Amino acid sequence: MTLSDFINNQLSFENYSFTFDEVVEAYSGKSETLVHNDLKYATQKGDIVPLRHHFYLIIPPRYSRFGKLPIELYIERMFEYLDRNYYVGLYSAAKFYGAGHQQIQKEYVLHDKAPLLSISKNAINLDFFTVSNWPNKNIISRKGDAGMFSISSPCLTTVDLIYHQTKIGGLNRMLSVLEELTEEMKWEDAKDLLSWYPHKSVLQRLGFLLEEINPESDIANLIYEHLKFKKFYPVLLSPRSSEKAGAVDNRWKVDVNIKMESDL
């Protein structure tokens, strides 16, 4: 079997990625040097991309002009290979819910265990965020062309965006995305989130933003009912290490320390 045969066989089963060990097994007894040489040649041609050590993406002709694959075609197999829990999140998840006006230049994946280095290979840009308190709810299995993959629910996507705002461009960059995501939030999704989510300050910011978008928001009221029996303190809408929350005049105790520039 040639590498081309192997790749075509993978594609016939809608597999867009493979491991080094899978190629070695398919070559049945041929030297690893030959495997390495064939992989190097295919990489130079742009037929494959070595995404991580011994893990490769197949770039079929219909994606060759982009030089990358949609994340849902390979992310499940990649994290099976890495033996970690994961979900597609932040802006990458938001686009699946129709939220986001601009084409994102990076894909975002949240995972457990030790940190992973970001990946920048050709047109592929992946950013990884480690989650210390792994959710047992609000992660959805969604069907893609290459099978199922994991993605954060609309509520989890929203709180993740708010929590990581300082690392991904700031709150103003995401306000229109948050506004669109609120249209996808469901009562049960919010109840599931509140049953485990640990960051009260993020819930305060979310409740405040929900009321700005829709003063009659049922989910905002649900969040407030959850918070009012707990101690919570004034927080900045946009966290800054050099600034502390001052006087607040809203029930969420959110100090609006930025000028919100969006369709809100």
N, C-alpha and C positions, 0 to 999 in steps of 0.2 A: 504493500500500500504506500502511495506517495502522500505527502502532506496535503496536496490538492484534493486527493481522494478523501482523506480524512476530514478536511474542512467541508467538502460538499456533503459528506455523510452527516456531519453535525447539523448543517443547515437544513437538510431534509427532515430533521426532527425538531426544527425551530430552536436549535441550540446555538447561541451566538457567542459562546465562550467555552474554553477548555483549559485543562491543566497540563503541565508538562508530563506528569505521570500517565495521563490518558493517551498522549501521543506516543510515548515510549511503548505502552502496551499495544497500541495499534500497529506500531512498526514491527512488532513480534520478533525480537531477537537482534535487530539492527543496532549498531553502536549508538551510544548517546551523543557522540561527536557528530554523527550524521544528523541526528535529530536537531542538535543545536545549530548546525549549518543551515538546515532547511528552514528552521524558525527564523534565523537571522535574515535569510534571503526573502522570506515572506513578509517580514517586518519592513525591510527596505522597499519592497514593492507597495506597501500600504495595505496588504491583504489582511494583516493582523496587527494588533497593538499589544505589546507586553505591559499589561496594566499594573500588575504586582509581580513579585518574584514567583515564577512558575505558574502564573495565571494570565491568560491571553484572551483578548477579544477578537472576534472575526468581524471584519468590515466588508459586508457583501456589496456588490455593485451599486445597489440603490442607495447606499449610505456613503459611498466612497467620496463623493464631492463634499460631504460634511466632515469626513474624517473621524466620525464618532457615531455611537449608537444612542438611541433613547435609553435612559437609565433602566427602564422597566424590563429591557431585554436581557440584562445580565446581572442585575444587583442581587437577585436571590441566589444564584449559583456562586457569586463571589463571596457572599457571607456564609454560605454553606462551606466553602473552601476555607474561610477564615475561622469557622466554628464560633461565630458570635451571633447574638441577637442584633437586629437592626430594624430601622424603618426609614423610608424616604420621608423627609420632613422639610420644614421651613418653606422657602420659595418653591422648591421642587415639588412639594406636596400641594402647595397653593394652586399651582398651574393645573393640577388634575381636577380641581374644583372650580375652574374657570376664573380664578382670581389672579390678577397680574396683567398689566398692560404691556410690559416689556419682555422681550426674550431674555431669559436669564442666561448669564454667561457661565455660571457655576451650577453644579448639582450638589445638593446637601443631603447627607445621610447621618442619622443619629444611631449610636450603637452602645453596647456595654463593653466591659473589660478595659484594657489599657488603651491609651490614645493611639490613633493612627495618623500617620503623616498625610497631608494633603497630596493629591495626585494632579500633576499637570503634564499631560502627554499629548502632543499635537493639539487637536481641538478639544481634548477631554480635560475637564477641570472638575475635580471632586473635592469637596470639603467635608471633613468628618467632625462630629461633635460627640464627646463621650457623655453618656447619661448615667449618673451615679444611682439615681432612684428609678430603676427600670419600671415602666408602666406595665400593669397586668390588664389594663383596659385601654380603650381609645386608640388601639392599633388595628387597622383594617387590612384584611387580605383582599387584594384587588386583582382581577384577571387582566393580564396583558397578552401580547402576541406570543410570548415565550413561556407562558404559564403564570402562576400566581406570584405576587410580590407584596411586601408589607409597606403600608403607608400610614401616616398619622391621620386621625380623624380631623374634621374641621376645627373642633374645639382644641384638640391637642396641638394642631398646627398653629393656631392663633396664640396660645400661651407660649409656645416655643419661640415664635417670632418676637413676642414681647420680652421674654426672658433673655434672648440672645441679641437684642436690638443693637447693643453697642459694638458687636462683632460683625454685624452684617449691614452696616450702612446707616444706622440710626432710625429712629421712629418715623420721622417725616418721609423717609424713603418708602416705608411700608404701609402708610396710613390708607392709601387707596386699596391695597391688597387686603388689609384687615377689614375694611368696610365691605368688600365683596365677600370675604369669608363669613362675615356675620350672617349673610343671607343663606349660607349652607348649614349653619349651626342648628342642631335639633335638641329638644329638651332632654331626651335620654342620653345623648352624647355629653351634654353639660353635667347631668347628674352623675354619670360615670366618672367624669373628670374630678368632680368635687369629692368623690368618695376616696380619692387617694392623693390628689395633687398637693405637694407640700409647701409651695411658695405663696404665702399670703399676699406679699407685695405685688406679685404678678396678677393675682386675682383682683386686687384693688384697681390696678391699672386697666385690666380688662373690663371690669364693671364700669369704670369711669368712661372708657371709650365707647362701650355699648350704649350708654345713656346719651353720649354726645351724638351718636349715629341715630338712635331711636329712643326718645325719652320714655316710651311705653314698653321698652324691651322686657319681656317676661324672663329671659335668661339673666339679664342684669339683676332683676329682683330676686331670682333664685340664688345668685351669687351673694347678694347682700344678706339674704336670710342665713346663708351658710357662714358668712363672716361675722355677723353681728353678735354671735354667741362666743366669739373668740376675741382675744386682745389683738388689735392691729393699730399701727402707728402711722403717722404721716410719712409719705414717700414721695419722691420726685417722679414725675411722669417719665422723664428721661434721666436715668441714673448718671451721676457725675461724681467722681471721687473727691473733687474739690468743693462740692456743694452739699448742703444739708437741706432737708425739707423745712419750709417756713410755715407761715399761717395758711390754713386751708379753709375753704368755704363750701365744701361739698361733702356728702356723706361718706365718700370713699377715702377721705383724708389724702387726696392726691394733690400735690403741689404742681401746678401746670407751669413748668419752668422752660417751655419752648413755645414758640409760635407755631401752631399746627397748620401746616400748609397742605391741604388736600381738598377732596370734595366733601369732607365731613361737614 
